[in-house]
């Protein structure tokens, strides 16, 4: 990695809205799709709806429903 380069460069950004409250920015190597599972600190979610980012520098939105928590 070059000095001064953002380690998130080239990754997709999603604002994830969690069904049990709250939301947060998540960076992904690949796109999220409906039915995908997310693991957020040991808590599992399934993606129910996605608005894909329009281009590499845009922000997508994702709505995720709680499946299981520890």
C-alpha positions, 0 to 999 in steps of 0.5 A: 500500500502506498503511503497516504493512501486510504485503505478503504479505497476501491471498496463499496460503502453502505449505510446499514440500517439494523432492525434492532436499532441504529445504523452504521457505515460498512465497507465491502469488497463486493456488493451486498444483495438481498439474502446476504448475511452480515455478522456485526460483532457476533450478531447475525443479520440478513439483508432484506433490501439494498439500494446499490451505490451508483458508482465507486465513490457513492454511498449505498443503503442496506436494511438488515433484519436481526437473525441471531445474537450471542 
